Amino acid sequence: MFVEEILGGLPLPDRALWKVTGEDRVRYLNGQVTNDLSLLTPGRSLYGAVLTGKGRMEGEGFFAATEDAVWIDAPLPVRESLRARLEKFLIADDAMIEDVTDSYRLSHWFGEEAPPAAPGRVVSRSARFGPPGWDVWEPGAAPCLPARLAAPEAVDRARIEHALGAWGRELGPETLPQEARLEEGGRGLSYEKGCYVGQETVARVRSIGHVNRRLVLLRQASGPAGVPETPQPLAFGEKEVGKLTSAAEGIALGYVPRTLLEEAGEFRAGERAYRIAPPKAG
């Protein structure tokens, strides 16, 4: 019920922003990202991760397109490191990555109705928090926002209900894409595209058929009301087996071992007990 109640929009000041131009921009970026950027069209965004050669995340973000550029937003903490990584293999390619974090503002609008067009504004359909919505890039000092602002708590609850990882909580330098469910529904990982950095590890995981741990949605079965602190250890029986990474009242995200994914028992985080539940569909 919470997801359907999200109205309005919110600013996204904690994102690093880049504009990529040049004739080779899509081809080059496609060799760096887990999703298939050849499918990008103006008005639509795609999500993807950038990996090390060993298949672990160096960053993740959303990729939008206009007729002459690809627009990237990623977590602000990786602003310098991710740009350096994206430029690492630029040699003879006609592509230029410009940091526009200080000259553009990004916001997200919820709902099916697109935000109004305006000079310099880039609008792309995006379900970055789970429910349908739009990402809006605006030049200048102020983000483009609807009259009503969405409650951050409701937005984070939607993200948790859809089992979407956030950088610094579920996602980080130790994360493999399949651990964080990036392959589900083709959201952030394409098995059909051409080569990219880290693809060998991704393909190896696919051939094995599993990862050793998996991000799951947990629904509270017992314990006090309220929102628990995160991160905190997640136990099964008397043994610590994983970590609770994000939480809202009654639900949480956490990593559990593959061997316990089918268990019917309860996981415990402090005074609260949880059971694994299917995430909300997009």
C-alpha positions as CSV (number, residue, x, y, z in Angstrom):
1,M,0.0,0.0,0.0
2,F,2.9,2.4,0.7
3,V,4.2,2.3,-2.9
4,E,0.9,3.4,-4.4
5,E,0.8,6.4,-2.0
6,I,4.0,8.0,-3.3
7,L,3.1,11.3,-5.0
8,G,5.1,14.2,-6.2
9,G,8.9,14.1,-6.5
10,L,12.2,14.7,-4.7
11,P,15.6,16.2,-5.4
12,L,18.6,13.9,-5.8
13,P,21.5,16.0,-4.6
14,D,23.6,13.0,-3.6
15,R,24.4,12.1,-7.2
16,A,27.4,12.7,-9.4
17,L,26.5,13.8,-12.9
18,W,28.3,13.4,-16.2
19,K,27.5,14.2,-19.8
20,V,29.2,12.0,-22.4
21,T,29.4,13.3,-26.0
22,G,31.2,12.1,-29.2
23,E,30.3,9.7,-32.0
24,D,31.7,6.7,-30.1
25,R,30.0,7.5,-26.8
26,V,27.5,4.6,-26.7
27,R,29.9,2.0,-28.2
28,Y,32.6,3.0,-25.7
29,L,30.3,3.1,-22.6
30,N,28.8,-0.2,-23.6
31,G,32.2,-1.8,-23.2
32,Q,32.3,-0.6,-19.6
33,V,28.8,-1.2,-18.3
34,T,26.8,-4.4,-17.4
35,N,23.6,-3.4,-19.2
36,D,23.1,-3.0,-23.0
37,L,23.4,0.7,-23.7
38,S,22.8,0.1,-27.4
39,L,19.1,-0.1,-26.4
40,L,19.2,3.5,-25.1
41,T,16.7,5.9,-26.7
42,P,15.8,9.5,-25.8
43,G,13.2,9.5,-23.1
44,R,14.2,6.3,-21.5
45,S,16.9,5.5,-18.9
46,L,18.8,2.2,-18.2
47,Y,20.5,1.1,-15.0
48,G,23.8,-0.6,-14.9
49,A,27.0,-1.3,-13.0
50,V,30.7,-0.7,-13.8
51,L,32.9,-3.6,-12.7
52,T,36.5,-4.4,-12.0
53,G,38.3,-7.0,-14.1
54,K,37.3,-9.5,-11.4
55,G,33.6,-8.7,-11.7
56,R,33.1,-6.6,-8.6
57,M,31.4,-3.2,-8.6
58,E,33.3,0.0,-8.9
59,G,30.1,2.0,-9.2
60,E,26.6,1.9,-10.5
61,G,24.1,4.4,-11.9
62,F,21.5,5.4,-14.5
63,F,22.2,6.2,-18.1
64,A,19.9,8.5,-20.1
65,A,20.1,9.6,-23.7
66,T,19.5,12.6,-25.8
67,E,20.2,12.8,-29.5
68,D,23.7,14.1,-28.9
69,A,24.7,12.8,-25.5
70,V,24.5,10.1,-22.8
71,W,23.8,11.4,-19.3
72,I,25.1,9.4,-16.3
73,D,24.2,9.8,-12.6
74,A,26.0,7.8,-9.9
75,P,26.5,7.9,-6.2
76,L,28.4,11.1,-5.1
77,P,31.0,9.2,-3.1
78,V,32.3,7.6,-6.4
79,R,32.4,10.9,-8.3
80,E,36.2,10.9,-8.7
81,S,37.0,7.2,-8.8
82,L,34.2,6.3,-11.2
83,R,35.0,9.0,-13.7
84,A,38.7,7.9,-13.7
85,R,37.5,4.3,-14.3
86,L,35.2,5.3,-17.1
87,E,38.0,7.3,-18.8
88,K,40.7,4.6,-18.2
89,F,40.2,2.8,-21.6
90,L,39.6,6.0,-23.6
91,I,42.4,6.0,-26.2
92,A,41.3,6.7,-29.8
93,D,37.6,6.7,-29.1
94,D,35.6,9.8,-30.0
95,A,34.0,10.2,-26.6
96,M,34.4,12.9,-24.0
97,I,33.2,12.6,-20.4
98,E,32.3,16.0,-18.8
99,D,31.6,16.3,-15.1
100,V,28.4,18.5,-14.8
101,T,27.7,17.8,-11.1
102,D,28.0,21.5,-10.3
103,S,26.1,22.8,-13.3
104,Y,23.0,20.5,-13.4
105,R,20.5,19.4,-10.8
106,L,18.8,16.0,-10.8
107,S,15.3,15.2,-9.5
108,H,12.8,12.3,-9.7
109,W,9.1,12.6,-10.3
110,F,6.7,9.7,-9.5
111,G,3.8,8.8,-11.7
112,E,3.0,8.0,-15.4
113,E,2.6,11.6,-16.5
114,A,5.8,13.1,-17.8
115,P,7.2,16.3,-16.4
116,P,6.8,19.3,-18.7
117,A,9.5,20.0,-21.4
118,A,11.7,23.0,-21.1
119,P,14.9,24.3,-22.8
120,G,17.9,22.3,-21.6
121,R,15.8,19.9,-19.6
122,V,16.4,16.2,-20.0
123,V,13.5,13.9,-19.0
124,S,13.7,10.1,-19.0
125,R,11.3,7.4,-17.9
126,S,12.8,5.7,-14.9
127,A,11.7,3.3,-12.1
128,R,14.8,3.9,-10.0
129,F,13.0,3.4,-6.7
130,G,10.6,0.8,-8.0
131,P,7.3,2.6,-8.9
132,P,7.0,4.2,-12.3
133,G,8.5,7.7,-12.6
134,W,10.8,10.1,-14.4
135,D,14.3,11.4,-13.9
136,V,14.7,15.1,-14.7
137,W,18.0,16.9,-15.4
138,E,17.9,20.6,-15.1
139,P,20.7,23.1,-15.9
140,G,21.2,25.7,-13.2
141,A,21.3,25.8,-9.4
142,A,17.8,24.6,-8.6
143,P,16.2,21.2,-9.4
144,C,13.0,20.9,-11.3
145,L,10.4,19.7,-8.8
146,P,6.6,19.2,-8.8
147,A,4.4,21.2,-6.4
148,R,4.3,18.2,-4.0
149,L,7.4,16.6,-2.5
150,A,7.5,12.9,-1.8
151,A,8.3,11.7,1.7
152,P,11.9,10.2,1.7
153,E,10.7,7.5,4.1
154,A,8.1,6.3,1.7
155,V,10.6,6.4,-1.2
156,D,13.1,4.3,0.7
157,R,10.3,1.9,1.6
158,A,9.5,1.5,-2.0
159,R,13.1,0.8,-2.8
160,I,13.2,-1.9,-0.1
161,E,10.0,-3.5,-1.2
162,H,11.4,-3.9,-4.7
163,A,14.7,-5.2,-3.3
164,L,16.7,-2.5,-5.0
165,G,20.2,-2.1,-3.5
166,A,21.7,1.3,-2.7
167,W,25.4,2.2,-2.8
168,G,27.0,2.1,0.6
169,R,24.2,-0.1,2.0
170,E,23.7,-3.2,-0.3
171,L,26.2,-2.2,-3.0
172,G,29.9,-1.6,-2.8
173,P,33.3,-2.6,-4.0
174,E,32.9,-6.2,-2.7
175,T,29.5,-6.8,-4.5
176,L,29.0,-9.1,-7.5
177,P,26.1,-8.0,-9.7
178,Q,24.2,-11.2,-9.3
179,E,24.4,-11.1,-5.5
180,A,22.4,-7.8,-5.7
181,R,19.8,-9.2,-8.2
182,L,20.9,-7.0,-11.1
183,E,20.0,-9.7,-13.6
184,E,16.4,-9.9,-12.6
185,G,14.1,-8.7,-15.4
186,G,17.2,-7.4,-17.2
187,R,17.2,-4.4,-14.8
188,G,20.9,-3.8,-14.7
189,L,22.6,-6.8,-16.3
190,S,22.4,-8.1,-19.8
191,Y,23.5,-11.6,-20.7
192,E,23.0,-10.9,-24.4
193,K,25.3,-7.9,-25.0
194,G,28.9,-7.9,-26.3
195,C,32.1,-7.8,-24.2
196,Y,32.6,-5.4,-21.3
197,V,35.1,-5.2,-18.4
198,G,34.3,-7.9,-15.8
199,Q,32.1,-10.0,-18.1
200,E,34.2,-13.1,-17.7
201,T,33.3,-13.3,-14.0
202,V,29.7,-12.5,-14.7
203,A,29.5,-15.3,-17.3
204,R,31.3,-17.7,-14.9
205,V,28.8,-17.0,-12.1
206,R,26.0,-17.7,-14.6
207,S,27.5,-21.0,-15.7
208,I,27.8,-22.1,-12.1
209,G,24.2,-21.1,-11.6
210,H,24.5,-19.3,-8.3
211,V,26.4,-16.9,-6.1
212,N,27.3,-17.7,-2.5
213,R,25.1,-15.0,-1.0
214,R,22.0,-13.2,-2.2
215,L,20.1,-9.9,-1.4
216,V,16.6,-10.7,-0.1
217,L,13.5,-8.9,1.0
218,L,12.7,-9.8,4.6
219,R,9.3,-9.3,6.2
220,Q,9.1,-9.0,10.0
221,A,7.4,-11.9,11.7
222,S,7.7,-10.8,15.3
223,G,9.3,-8.3,17.6
224,P,8.8,-4.6,18.4
225,A,7.4,-2.1,16.0
226,G,9.6,0.7,14.5
227,V,12.6,0.7,12.3
228,P,15.7,-1.2,13.4
229,E,19.2,0.3,13.1
230,T,21.2,-0.8,10.1
231,P,23.6,-2.4,9.4
232,Q,23.4,-5.1,12.0
233,P,24.1,-8.8,12.1
234,L,21.5,-11.3,10.8
235,A,21.4,-14.7,12.5
236,F,19.8,-18.0,11.7
237,G,19.4,-20.2,14.7
238,E,22.4,-19.5,16.9
239,K,24.7,-18.6,14.0
240,E,25.4,-15.2,12.5
241,V,24.9,-15.8,8.7
242,G,24.5,-12.3,7.1
243,K,23.7,-8.7,7.5
244,L,20.6,-6.5,7.7
245,T,21.4,-3.6,5.4
246,S,18.3,-1.4,5.0
247,A,15.0,-1.3,6.9
248,A,11.6,0.3,7.1
249,E,8.9,-0.6,9.5
250,G,8.0,-4.2,9.0
251,I,10.4,-4.9,6.1
252,A,14.1,-5.0,5.5
253,L,16.8,-5.9,3.0
254,G,19.7,-8.2,3.9
255,Y,22.2,-10.6,2.5
256,V,21.8,-14.3,3.3
257,P,23.8,-17.4,2.2
258,R,22.6,-19.2,-0.8
259,T,22.2,-22.4,1.2
260,L,19.5,-20.7,3.4
261,L,17.5,-19.1,0.6
262,E,14.9,-21.9,0.6
263,E,14.7,-22.3,4.4
264,A,11.3,-21.7,6.0
265,G,12.7,-20.7,9.3
266,E,13.2,-17.2,10.8
267,F,16.2,-14.9,10.6
268,R,16.8,-12.7,13.6
269,A,18.2,-9.2,13.8
270,G,18.3,-8.1,17.5
271,E,14.8,-8.5,18.9
272,R,13.1,-8.9,15.5
273,A,12.4,-12.0,13.5
274,Y,12.1,-12.0,9.7
275,R,11.2,-14.3,7.0
276,I,12.3,-14.2,3.3
277,A,9.6,-12.8,1.0
278,P,9.3,-12.2,-2.7
279,P,10.1,-8.6,-3.7
280,K,7.4,-6.4,-5.2
281,A,7.4,-6.6,-9.0
282,G,8.4,-3.5,-11.0
